[in-house]
């Protein structure tokens, strides 16, 4: 397994975690809004519990974003990317697509766009499709 394969696996795990956490956050937010519309007061158990779960999920989401930022900065922010095989090129192309997806979906405020541009520039033209 190459270094790039390990990075791709880590990004896949992060993508899955970010999707799951974002979905749970949306469900909790919708439940909170519905409970408030139904007239529940802030000191009732359900609203307190939902608010606590929302905070916990938000902390988890932030933890995943920090991990994403760390993985990208430690493994992909180099100005030089050395490919040892065509498999590395294909893996980096998949990493590039995944970073673009993660940036657009979850982490617009992180500097992932710059990393994506560096990776994309390093890839041969035939592998960008």
Secondary structure, 3 states (H helix, E strand, C coil): CCHHHHHHHHHHHHHHHHHHHHHHHHHHHHHHHHHHHCCCCCCCHHHHHHHHHHHHHHHHHHHHHHHHHHHHHHHCCCCCCCCCCHHHHHHHHHHHHHHHHHHHHCCCCCCHHHHHHHHHHHCCHHHCC
